[in-house]
Amino acid sequence: MSLSPAFLDELRARTSLSTLIGRTVKVQKAGREYKACCPFHNEKTPSFTINDEKGFYHCFGCGAHGDAIRWMTDHRGLPFMEAVKELAQAAGMEVPAPDPRAAKRAEQAKGLHDVMAAAQAFFEEQLGGIEGAEARAYVQRRGISAATARSFGFGFSPDGRGRLKAALKDFGEPLLIEAGLLIDPDGERDSYDRFRGRLMLPIRDIRGRVIAFGGRILGAGEPKYLNSPDTPLFDKGRTLYNIDRASPASRQAGRIIVVEGYMDVIALAQAGFGEAAAPLGTALTEHQIERLWKMADVPILCFDGDSAGQKAAMRAATRALPLLKPGMSLAFATLPGGQDPDDLIRAQGPQAMESVLAAAEPLVERLWKFEQAAAPLDTPEQRAALKQRLSAITDAIGHPDVRAHYVHAFRERYDALFFARQAFQPRHRRGGSARSGWQRDRKGNWKPPLPPAGSEARAIGASGMEQRLLKAILASLLRHPEQIALHRETLSGLRIADGALAELMKAMIAASFGKETVETGGLLTILGQGEVYNMAKGMLRADTFTFTPHRSKADSDRVQRDLDEAIRVMAQGPELEAALAEATRRARDDLNEDSFAEQQRVRELKLDHDRRLAELAQSEDSI
């Protein structure tokens, strides 16, 4: 649905941003603004400011920036329209209905939400009554505190065919059937309660509204867990249990943990891991993976250590392959065999769980280990079969850059496993000299030893030419902020020697993660006042760099091409430095025809790089 700018502006104007944020974050008045410790990253000194007059918040530490709607989507994890509706309700505004049919659907959904809320109240009441004694005893045996049970909304469905039906009769049977609370036997007999004699756990949407239930049987019987069927409110393949609580918790923790079921989530929450969610009785789906990526770039899948749990993890890994994007992946934490999170925490405490999460493996490593262990690798045919299985994995990856890196990673592991070379031993040489380290060349002349290797982790900007080119790149990115996201991966990997330039690069990269393209003025606003701001303003005034003509009508393709070249050359410097250091070390340790030729080849590459660096760094005037 398209909302007019006028409506959104009015909504923002009616919303007190400091009050909205202050509901979940401790804010303090600071002059005409408010300040707080940033909820998007851990910090001890407040760098998060809220400006009610201008209607935006900004963190000078991590770059988080936005308005009231952005707060609801980024911190609460709500979809855009859900955020607008909640803010509009609080502000006393009506969200325009797009058409009569949509309005009718919204009215029907409202009725379903009402009946689900009434069912939740009924189940909670029954848990506290006489008939709920067995369910309360089960909760106590599981070590679940009364506070945790209240927080997750535990309830009880009495063992009768029509108890809920009678309690909610005012809603009418059709609505109860549509909500999945009653089973309709197609006219053969009367409808009856779906959940009977079970501990009831409400399943909530991102806004915290009950949309379905999960019921655990208390005695013998099957199924052990029974979920609501799919309804207009509930699609189990798109819903995650505890999403309403895990989403804001994940912003604080910087991660999201995926476990197998309800009780795993509840045990983790009680132990202090509020950022846990679970699929609903099915393997993790593509929709659920995409939803998890909205909370964290690399969700941690922590399934049971038994065979079933590890198979579930591999099914999730396989489903994620076509969806992988730069920076977006999965990690896998393995619990000790035969234990679930509750078992581990009870036996060894929360720190043991933290250790399991800290040891999570990247997706590429988990896939490699799984395929390597899938079959014997004793014969050439078996080894070729492994190579085919790895190729099938890489073929399933949709993004070309990610696929290329997986191909390279698997090839390295495969070659190391089957084609590892014996370490080269220096040969005994005849005709040595008293001058240690000197060697004869092919003509028999004595040659002094090669110079020692340089630093392999040199930061960019150590030389004058490098710093000039780096400033030119930053100036171009300031004028064309839309280019930052296109080069973000390479830029993020640069180690910059100059502190102010490094701070400017960090702020620009952080701003590029926003859902809206940041303009030049917005970047300067984010920088605030100070050394970095003044330096950026100076770069914008110094329109003198020749690697791209900085005109207002400059072709965006030309800008991108020139930035590609400049950033590539900039990033190659430390790589070539390290390669030259390694080639020099090898030649020094074992000077022979091959090692000397390799050292000279890399030296030539480094000289060519330095020449290209000098060309790009030339400008009509310095910054």
C-alpha positions as CSV (number, residue, x, y, z in Angstrom):
1,M,0.0,0.0,0.0
2,S,1.3,3.5,-0.9
3,L,1.1,6.1,1.8
4,S,1.3,9.8,0.9
5,P,4.3,11.9,2.1
6,A,1.9,14.2,3.8
7,F,0.4,11.4,5.9
8,L,3.9,10.1,6.9
9,D,5.1,13.7,7.8
10,E,2.0,14.2,10.0
11,L,2.6,10.9,11.7
12,R,6.3,11.8,12.4
13,A,5.2,15.2,13.7
14,R,2.7,13.7,16.1
15,T,5.2,11.2,17.5
16,S,7.5,12.3,20.3
17,L,10.7,10.4,19.3
18,S,12.3,10.7,22.7
19,T,9.2,9.3,24.4
20,L,9.0,6.5,21.9
21,I,12.7,5.5,22.4
22,G,12.4,6.1,26.1
23,R,10.0,3.2,26.5
24,T,12.8,0.7,26.0
25,V,16.0,2.8,26.4
26,K,17.0,5.0,29.3
27,V,17.3,8.6,27.9
28,Q,18.6,11.8,29.5
29,K,18.0,15.4,28.7
30,A,21.0,17.1,27.2
31,G,20.3,20.7,26.3
32,R,17.7,20.8,23.5
33,E,18.4,17.1,22.7
34,Y,18.4,13.8,24.6
35,K,21.2,11.3,24.9
36,A,21.5,7.6,25.7
37,C,23.8,4.6,25.4
38,C,23.2,3.3,21.9
39,P,20.8,0.3,21.7
40,F,22.4,-0.9,18.5
41,H,25.8,-1.6,19.8
42,N,27.4,-2.0,23.3
43,E,28.9,1.2,24.7
44,K,29.5,2.7,28.2
45,T,29.7,6.4,27.2
46,P,26.5,7.7,25.5
47,S,27.0,8.6,21.9
48,F,23.3,8.2,20.8
49,T,21.4,11.5,20.4
50,I,17.7,12.1,19.9
51,N,16.4,15.4,18.4
52,D,12.7,15.8,18.9
53,E,12.6,19.1,17.0
54,K,14.2,17.6,13.8
55,G,12.6,14.2,14.4
56,F,15.7,12.0,14.1
57,Y,18.1,10.0,16.2
58,H,21.8,9.4,15.4
59,C,24.6,7.4,17.0
60,F,28.1,8.8,16.5
61,G,29.6,5.5,17.5
62,C,28.0,3.0,15.0
63,G,26.2,5.4,12.6
64,A,22.7,4.2,13.4
65,H,20.3,7.0,12.1
66,G,16.6,7.4,11.4
67,D,13.2,8.7,12.4
68,A,10.3,7.2,14.4
69,I,9.4,4.7,11.6
70,R,13.0,3.7,11.2
71,W,13.2,3.1,15.0
72,M,10.2,0.7,14.8
73,T,11.6,-1.2,11.9
74,D,15.3,-1.4,13.0
75,H,15.0,-1.7,16.7
76,R,11.6,-3.4,17.1
77,G,12.0,-5.4,13.9
78,L,8.6,-4.6,12.5
79,P,7.7,-4.5,8.8
80,F,7.2,-1.0,7.5
81,M,3.4,-1.1,7.4
82,E,3.2,-2.7,10.9
83,A,5.4,0.1,12.2
84,V,3.2,2.8,10.6
85,K,0.0,1.2,12.0
86,E,1.3,1.0,15.5
87,L,2.6,4.6,15.4
88,A,-0.7,5.8,13.9
89,Q,-2.7,4.1,16.6
90,A,-0.7,5.7,19.3
91,A,-1.0,9.1,17.6
92,G,-4.8,8.8,17.1
93,M,-4.5,8.7,13.3
94,E,-6.3,6.4,10.8
95,V,-4.1,4.6,8.3
96,P,-5.8,5.1,4.9
97,A,-7.4,1.9,3.6
98,P,-6.2,1.2,0.0
99,D,-9.5,-0.2,-1.2
100,P,-12.8,-1.7,0.1
101,R,-11.5,-5.3,-0.2
102,A,-8.4,-4.6,1.8
103,A,-10.5,-2.9,4.4
104,K,-12.7,-5.9,4.6
105,R,-9.7,-8.2,5.0
106,A,-8.4,-5.9,7.8
107,E,-11.7,-6.1,9.6
108,Q,-11.7,-9.9,9.4
109,A,-8.2,-10.1,10.7
110,K,-9.2,-7.8,13.6
111,G,-12.0,-10.3,14.5
112,L,-9.5,-13.2,14.4
113,H,-7.0,-11.3,16.6
114,D,-9.9,-10.7,19.1
115,V,-10.8,-14.4,19.3
116,M,-7.2,-15.4,19.7
117,A,-6.7,-13.0,22.5
118,A,-9.8,-14.3,24.2
119,A,-8.6,-17.9,23.8
120,Q,-5.2,-16.9,25.4
121,A,-7.0,-15.4,28.4
122,F,-9.1,-18.6,28.7
123,F,-6.0,-20.9,28.7
124,E,-4.1,-18.7,31.2
125,E,-7.1,-18.8,33.5
126,Q,-7.3,-22.6,33.3
127,L,-3.6,-23.0,34.1
128,G,-4.2,-21.2,37.4
129,G,-7.3,-23.3,38.3
130,I,-7.8,-26.7,39.8
131,E,-7.6,-28.6,36.5
132,G,-4.2,-26.9,35.7
133,A,-2.4,-28.6,38.6
134,E,-0.8,-31.2,36.4
135,A,0.4,-28.6,33.9
136,R,1.8,-26.4,36.7
137,A,3.7,-29.4,38.1
138,Y,5.2,-30.2,34.7
139,V,6.3,-26.6,34.4
140,Q,8.0,-26.8,37.8
141,R,9.7,-30.1,36.9
142,R,11.2,-28.5,33.8
143,G,12.8,-25.8,36.0
144,I,10.7,-23.0,34.5
145,S,10.2,-20.1,36.9
146,A,6.8,-18.5,37.5
147,A,8.1,-15.3,36.0
148,T,9.3,-17.0,32.8
149,A,5.9,-18.8,32.5
150,R,4.0,-15.5,32.8
151,S,6.4,-13.8,30.4
152,F,5.8,-16.5,27.7
153,G,2.0,-16.7,28.4
154,F,1.8,-20.3,29.5
155,G,-1.7,-21.7,29.7
156,F,-3.7,-25.0,29.9
157,S,-6.4,-26.5,27.7
158,P,-8.7,-28.7,29.8
159,D,-9.4,-32.2,28.6
160,G,-12.9,-31.8,27.2
161,R,-14.3,-31.6,23.6
162,G,-16.2,-28.4,24.1
163,R,-14.8,-26.4,27.0
164,L,-13.2,-23.7,24.8
165,K,-16.1,-23.8,22.4
166,A,-18.5,-23.0,25.2
167,A,-16.3,-20.3,26.7
168,L,-16.0,-18.4,23.4
169,K,-19.5,-19.1,22.0
170,D,-20.2,-15.4,21.6
171,F,-17.7,-15.3,18.7
172,G,-19.6,-18.0,16.8
173,E,-18.4,-21.4,15.5
174,P,-17.3,-20.1,12.0
175,L,-14.8,-17.7,13.5
176,L,-13.5,-20.2,16.0
177,I,-13.0,-22.8,13.1
178,E,-11.3,-20.1,10.9
179,A,-8.9,-19.3,13.8
180,G,-8.0,-23.0,14.1
181,L,-9.4,-23.3,17.6
182,L,-12.1,-25.8,16.7
183,I,-12.0,-28.8,14.3
184,D,-14.9,-29.1,11.9
185,P,-15.6,-32.7,11.0
186,D,-17.3,-31.7,7.7
187,G,-20.8,-32.0,9.0
188,E,-20.5,-35.6,10.2
189,R,-20.8,-34.4,13.8
190,D,-20.5,-31.3,15.9
191,S,-17.3,-29.3,15.9
192,Y,-14.9,-29.7,18.9
193,D,-11.9,-28.2,20.6
194,R,-8.6,-28.8,18.8
195,F,-6.5,-28.6,22.0
196,R,-7.4,-30.8,24.9
197,G,-5.4,-31.7,28.0
198,R,-2.3,-29.8,26.9
199,L,0.1,-27.2,28.2
200,M,-0.5,-24.2,25.9
201,L,2.1,-21.9,24.5
202,P,0.9,-18.8,22.5
203,I,2.7,-18.1,19.2
204,R,2.9,-14.3,18.6
205,D,3.6,-12.2,15.5
206,I,6.2,-9.5,15.4
207,R,3.8,-7.1,17.1
208,G,3.3,-9.4,20.0
209,R,-0.3,-10.4,19.0
210,V,-1.3,-14.1,19.5
211,I,-1.8,-15.7,16.1
212,A,-1.6,-19.4,16.9
213,F,-0.9,-21.9,19.7
214,G,1.4,-24.8,20.4
215,G,0.2,-27.4,22.8
216,R,2.4,-30.0,24.6
217,I,0.8,-33.2,25.8
218,L,1.3,-33.8,29.6
219,G,1.0,-37.6,29.6
220,A,1.5,-40.4,27.1
221,G,0.2,-39.8,23.6
222,E,0.9,-38.4,20.2
223,P,1.7,-36.0,18.9
224,K,3.9,-34.6,21.7
225,Y,3.5,-31.1,20.3
226,L,0.4,-30.0,18.4
227,N,0.4,-26.6,16.5
228,S,-2.5,-24.6,15.2
229,P,-3.1,-25.2,11.5
230,D,-2.4,-22.5,8.9
231,T,-5.0,-19.7,9.1
232,P,-5.4,-16.2,7.7
233,L,-3.2,-15.0,10.7
234,F,-0.7,-17.9,10.8
235,D,1.6,-19.4,8.3
236,K,4.0,-21.8,10.0
237,G,6.6,-21.6,7.2
238,R,6.9,-17.8,7.6
239,T,6.6,-17.5,11.4
240,L,9.3,-18.0,14.1
241,Y,8.5,-18.7,17.7
242,N,9.5,-15.8,20.0
243,I,10.0,-13.4,17.1
244,D,8.4,-10.5,19.0
245,R,10.9,-10.8,21.9
246,A,14.0,-12.1,20.0
247,S,13.9,-9.3,17.4
248,P,14.7,-6.4,19.8
249,A,16.9,-8.6,21.9
250,S,19.0,-9.4,18.8
251,R,19.7,-5.7,18.3
252,Q,21.2,-5.5,21.8
253,A,23.1,-8.8,21.5
254,G,24.3,-8.4,17.9
255,R,23.2,-11.9,17.0
256,I,20.2,-14.2,16.7
257,I,20.2,-17.8,17.9
258,V,18.0,-20.5,16.2
259,V,17.1,-23.6,18.2
260,E,14.8,-26.5,17.5
261,G,11.7,-25.9,19.6
262,Y,9.6,-24.0,22.1
263,M,11.3,-25.3,25.3
264,D,14.8,-24.6,23.9
265,V,13.8,-21.0,23.4
266,I,12.3,-20.7,26.8
267,A,15.3,-22.3,28.6
268,L,17.7,-20.0,26.8
269,A,15.6,-16.9,27.6
270,Q,15.5,-17.9,31.3
271,A,19.3,-18.2,31.3
272,G,19.7,-14.7,29.8
273,F,19.8,-15.5,26.0
274,G,16.7,-13.5,25.0
275,E,17.8,-13.4,21.3
276,A,16.6,-17.0,20.6
277,A,13.9,-18.1,18.1
278,A,12.7,-21.4,16.7
279,P,10.9,-22.8,13.6
280,L,7.5,-24.4,14.3
281,G,7.8,-28.1,13.9
282,T,9.3,-27.9,10.4
283,A,12.7,-27.5,8.9
284,L,13.9,-23.9,8.6
285,T,12.3,-22.4,5.4
286,E,13.6,-19.9,3.0
287,H,11.2,-17.3,4.3
288,Q,12.4,-17.8,7.9
289,I,16.0,-17.5,6.8
290,E,15.3,-14.2,5.1
291,R,13.5,-13.0,8.3
292,L,16.5,-14.0,10.4
293,W,18.8,-12.0,8.2
294,K,16.8,-8.9,9.0
295,M,17.9,-9.3,12.6
296,A,21.6,-10.5,12.1
297,D,23.9,-11.0,9.1
298,V,25.0,-14.4,10.3
299,P,22.3,-16.2,12.4
300,I,23.7,-19.0,14.7
301,L,21.9,-22.3,14.2
302,C,22.2,-24.3,17.4
303,F,20.5,-27.6,17.0
304,D,20.8,-30.7,19.2
305,G,23.9,-32.8,18.8
306,D,22.1,-36.0,17.9
307,S,21.6,-37.3,14.3
308,A,18.2,-35.7,13.9
309,G,19.5,-32.3,15.0
310,Q,22.5,-32.3,12.7
311,K,20.3,-33.4,9.7
312,A,18.0,-30.5,10.4
313,A,21.0,-28.2,10.4
314,M,22.2,-29.5,7.0
315,R,18.7,-29.1,5.6
316,A,18.8,-25.4,6.6
317,A,22.3,-25.0,5.1
318,T,21.1,-26.5,1.8
319,R,18.0,-24.2,1.7
320,A,20.2,-21.2,2.4
321,L,22.6,-21.7,-0.6
322,P,20.4,-20.0,-3.3
323,L,19.8,-17.1,-1.0
324,L,23.4,-16.3,0.1
325,K,24.5,-12.8,-0.5
326,P,27.7,-10.9,0.4
327,G,27.9,-10.7,4.1
328,M,24.8,-12.8,4.7
329,S,25.4,-16.4,5.8
330,L,24.7,-18.9,8.6
331,A,26.9,-20.3,11.4
332,F,26.5,-23.6,13.2
333,A,27.0,-24.3,16.9
334,T,26.9,-28.0,17.9
335,L,25.7,-29.0,21.3
336,P,27.3,-32.0,23.1
337,G,25.8,-35.3,22.0
338,G,22.4,-36.1,23.5
339,Q,22.0,-32.7,25.1
340,D,19.7,-29.8,24.3
341,P,20.2,-26.2,25.5
342,D,18.2,-26.9,28.7
343,D,20.3,-29.9,29.5
344,L,23.6,-28.0,29.0
345,I,22.6,-25.0,31.0
346,R,21.3,-27.1,33.9
347,A,24.5,-29.2,34.0
348,Q,27.1,-26.5,33.4
349,G,25.5,-23.1,33.5
350,P,25.0,-20.3,30.9
351,Q,28.8,-19.9,30.3
352,A,28.9,-23.4,28.8
353,M,26.2,-22.3,26.4
354,E,28.1,-19.2,25.6
355,S,31.2,-21.3,24.8
356,V,29.2,-23.5,22.4
357,L,28.0,-20.3,20.6
358,A,31.4,-18.8,20.5
359,A,32.7,-22.0,18.7
360,A,30.1,-21.8,15.9
361,E,31.4,-22.8,12.5
362,P,30.9,-20.8,9.3
363,L,28.6,-22.3,6.7
364,V,31.5,-23.1,4.3
365,E,33.3,-25.2,7.0
366,R,30.2,-27.1,8.0
367,L,29.4,-28.0,4.4
368,W,33.0,-29.1,3.8
369,K,33.1,-31.3,6.9
370,F,29.7,-32.8,6.2
371,E,30.6,-33.8,2.6
372,Q,34.1,-35.0,3.6
373,A,32.6,-37.4,6.2
374,A,29.6,-38.5,4.0
375,A,31.5,-41.4,2.3
376,P,34.9,-43.1,2.3
377,L,37.7,-41.3,0.4
378,D,40.1,-44.2,-0.2
379,T,39.9,-44.6,-4.0
380,P,40.2,-42.1,-6.9
381,E,36.6,-42.7,-7.7
382,Q,35.5,-41.8,-4.2
383,R,37.6,-38.7,-4.2
384,A,36.1,-37.7,-7.5
385,A,32.6,-38.2,-6.0
386,L,33.5,-35.8,-3.2
387,K,34.5,-33.2,-5.9
388,Q,31.1,-33.7,-7.6
389,R,29.2,-33.2,-4.3
390,L,31.1,-30.0,-3.7
391,S,30.4,-28.8,-7.2
392,A,26.7,-29.4,-6.6
393,I,26.8,-27.2,-3.6
394,T,28.5,-24.3,-5.4
395,D,26.2,-24.7,-8.4
396,A,23.3,-24.1,-6.0
397,I,24.6,-20.7,-4.8
398,G,22.8,-17.9,-6.6
399,H,25.1,-14.9,-6.1
400,P,28.1,-15.1,-8.5
401,D,30.7,-13.5,-6.2
402,V,29.7,-15.7,-3.2
403,R,29.7,-18.8,-5.5
404,A,33.2,-17.9,-6.8
405,H,34.6,-17.7,-3.2
406,Y,33.0,-21.0,-2.3
407,V,34.6,-22.7,-5.3
408,H,38.0,-21.3,-4.3
409,A,37.5,-22.3,-0.6
410,F,36.5,-25.9,-1.5
411,R,39.4,-26.2,-4.0
412,E,41.9,-25.1,-1.4
413,R,40.6,-27.7,1.1
414,Y,40.4,-30.4,-1.5
415,D,43.9,-29.8,-2.7
416,A,45.3,-29.6,0.8
417,L,43.6,-32.9,1.6
418,F,44.8,-34.9,-1.4
419,F,47.6,-33.0,-3.1
420,A,49.6,-31.5,-0.1
421,R,53.2,-31.1,-1.2
422,Q,56.1,-32.3,0.9
423,A,57.9,-29.4,2.6
424,F,60.8,-28.3,0.3
425,Q,64.1,-29.1,2.0
426,P,67.1,-26.9,1.2
427,R,69.6,-28.7,-1.0
428,H,73.2,-29.1,0.2
429,R,75.4,-26.8,-1.9
430,R,79.0,-27.3,-2.8
431,G,81.5,-24.5,-3.1
432,G,80.3,-22.4,-0.2
433,S,81.9,-19.3,1.0
434,A,83.0,-17.9,4.3
435,R,80.7,-15.1,3.7
436,S,77.5,-16.5,5.3
437,G,74.4,-16.3,3.1
438,W,76.3,-15.5,-0.2
439,Q,75.5,-17.7,-3.2
440,R,76.9,-18.2,-6.7
441,D,74.6,-17.3,-9.7
442,R,74.4,-19.4,-12.9
443,K,77.6,-17.7,-14.2
444,G,79.5,-18.6,-11.1
445,N,79.7,-15.1,-9.7
446,W,79.1,-14.5,-6.0
447,K,75.8,-12.7,-5.1
448,P,75.0,-11.1,-1.7
449,P,71.9,-12.2,0.2
450,L,68.6,-10.6,-0.6
451,P,67.3,-7.9,1.7
452,P,65.0,-9.0,4.6
453,A,61.3,-9.2,4.1
454,G,59.2,-6.2,5.0
455,S,56.1,-6.0,7.2
456,E,53.2,-8.2,5.9
457,A,50.4,-6.2,7.5
458,R,51.3,-2.6,6.6
459,A,48.4,-0.2,6.9
460,I,47.4,1.9,3.8
461,G,48.4,5.5,3.9
462,A,51.9,5.0,5.1
463,S,53.3,6.7,2.0
464,G,52.5,10.1,0.7
465,M,51.2,8.8,-2.7
466,E,48.9,6.3,-1.0
467,Q,47.5,9.0,1.3
468,R,46.9,11.3,-1.6
469,L,45.0,8.5,-3.5
470,L,43.1,7.5,-0.4
471,K,41.9,11.1,0.0
472,A,40.9,11.3,-3.6
473,I,38.9,8.1,-3.2
474,L,37.2,9.5,-0.1
475,A,36.5,12.8,-1.8
476,S,34.9,11.0,-4.7
477,L,32.7,8.8,-2.4
478,L,31.6,12.0,-0.5
479,R,30.4,13.5,-3.8
480,H,28.8,10.2,-5.0
481,P,27.6,8.4,-1.8
482,E,25.6,5.9,-3.8
483,Q,28.9,4.4,-4.8
484,I,29.8,3.4,-1.2
485,A,27.6,0.4,-1.0
486,L,28.9,-0.9,-4.3
487,H,32.5,-0.9,-3.0
488,R,31.7,-1.6,0.7
489,E,33.2,-5.1,0.9
490,T,36.6,-4.0,-0.4
491,L,36.6,-0.7,1.6
492,S,35.7,-2.5,4.8
493,G,38.9,-4.6,4.4
494,L,41.3,-1.7,4.2
495,R,43.6,-1.0,7.1
496,I,44.1,2.8,7.1
497,A,47.1,4.3,9.0
498,D,45.7,7.8,9.5
499,G,43.2,7.9,12.3
500,A,41.0,10.7,10.9
501,L,40.8,9.1,7.5
502,A,40.0,5.8,9.1
503,E,37.2,7.4,11.1
504,L,35.7,9.0,8.0
505,M,35.8,5.8,6.1
506,K,34.1,4.0,9.0
507,A,31.3,6.6,9.2
508,M,30.7,6.4,5.4
509,I,30.5,2.6,5.4
510,A,28.1,2.6,8.4
511,A,25.9,5.1,6.6
512,S,25.7,3.0,3.5
513,F,23.9,0.2,5.4
514,G,20.8,2.4,5.7
515,K,17.7,1.4,3.7
516,E,17.7,4.9,2.0
517,T,20.6,6.2,0.0
518,V,22.5,8.8,2.1
519,E,23.3,12.1,0.3
520,T,26.4,14.2,0.7
521,G,24.6,16.6,3.1
522,G,23.4,13.6,5.1
523,L,26.9,12.3,5.4
524,L,28.2,15.6,6.7
525,T,25.3,15.8,9.2
526,I,26.3,12.3,10.5
527,L,29.9,13.4,11.0
528,G,28.8,16.3,13.2
529,Q,31.4,18.9,14.1
530,G,35.1,18.3,14.6
531,E,38.3,17.2,12.9
532,V,36.7,14.6,10.6
533,Y,33.9,17.0,9.6
534,N,36.3,19.8,8.7
535,M,38.5,17.4,6.8
536,A,35.5,16.1,4.8
537,K,34.5,19.7,4.0
538,G,38.0,20.4,2.8
539,M,37.9,17.4,0.5
540,L,34.7,18.7,-1.1
541,R,36.2,22.1,-1.7
542,A,39.4,20.5,-3.3
543,D,37.9,19.6,-6.7
544,T,41.3,18.9,-8.2
545,F,41.8,15.1,-8.5
546,T,42.3,13.8,-12.0
547,F,41.4,10.1,-11.7
548,T,37.7,11.2,-12.2
549,P,36.6,14.6,-13.5
550,H,34.5,15.7,-10.5
551,R,31.8,17.6,-12.4
552,S,28.2,17.9,-11.4
553,K,27.2,16.0,-14.5
554,A,29.8,13.4,-14.3
555,D,28.7,10.0,-15.8
556,S,27.9,7.6,-13.0
557,D,29.3,4.7,-14.9
558,R,32.6,6.6,-15.4
559,V,32.7,7.4,-11.7
560,Q,32.1,3.7,-10.8
561,R,34.8,2.5,-13.3
562,D,37.4,5.0,-12.0
563,L,36.6,4.2,-8.4
564,D,36.9,0.5,-9.2
565,E,40.4,1.0,-10.5
566,A,41.5,3.4,-7.7
567,I,40.2,1.2,-4.9
568,R,41.6,-2.0,-6.5
569,V,45.1,-0.4,-6.8
570,M,44.8,0.9,-3.2
571,A,43.9,-2.6,-1.9
572,Q,46.6,-4.3,-3.9
573,G,49.4,-2.4,-2.1
574,P,49.5,-4.4,1.2
575,E,48.8,-7.7,-0.7
576,L,51.8,-7.2,-3.0
577,E,53.9,-6.0,-0.1
578,A,53.1,-9.3,1.7
579,A,53.7,-11.4,-1.4
580,L,57.1,-9.7,-2.0
581,A,58.0,-10.3,1.6
582,E,57.1,-14.0,1.4
583,A,59.0,-14.4,-2.0
584,T,62.0,-12.7,-0.5
585,R,62.0,-14.9,2.6
586,R,61.8,-18.0,0.4
587,A,64.7,-16.8,-1.8
588,R,66.8,-15.9,1.2
589,D,66.2,-19.4,2.8
590,D,66.8,-21.3,-0.4
591,L,68.3,-19.3,-3.2
592,N,67.9,-21.2,-6.4
593,E,66.8,-20.4,-10.0
594,D,63.1,-20.8,-9.3
595,S,63.0,-18.8,-6.0
596,F,65.1,-16.0,-7.4
597,A,62.8,-15.8,-10.5
598,E,59.7,-15.7,-8.4
599,Q,61.1,-13.0,-6.2
600,Q,62.0,-10.9,-9.3
601,R,58.5,-11.5,-10.8
602,V,56.7,-10.2,-7.7
603,R,59.1,-7.3,-7.4
604,E,58.2,-6.3,-11.0
605,L,54.5,-6.5,-10.1
606,K,55.1,-4.3,-7.1
607,L,57.0,-1.7,-9.2
608,D,54.2,-1.7,-11.8
609,H,51.7,-1.1,-8.9
610,D,53.8,1.8,-7.5
611,R,53.9,3.4,-11.0
612,R,50.1,3.1,-11.3
613,L,49.7,4.4,-7.8
614,A,51.8,7.5,-8.7
615,E,49.7,8.1,-11.8
616,L,46.4,7.9,-9.9
617,A,47.7,10.0,-7.0
618,Q,48.7,13.0,-9.2
619,S,46.5,16.1,-8.7
620,E,46.6,19.7,-9.7
621,D,46.7,20.7,-6.1
622,S,47.1,19.0,-2.8
623,I,44.3,18.7,-0.2
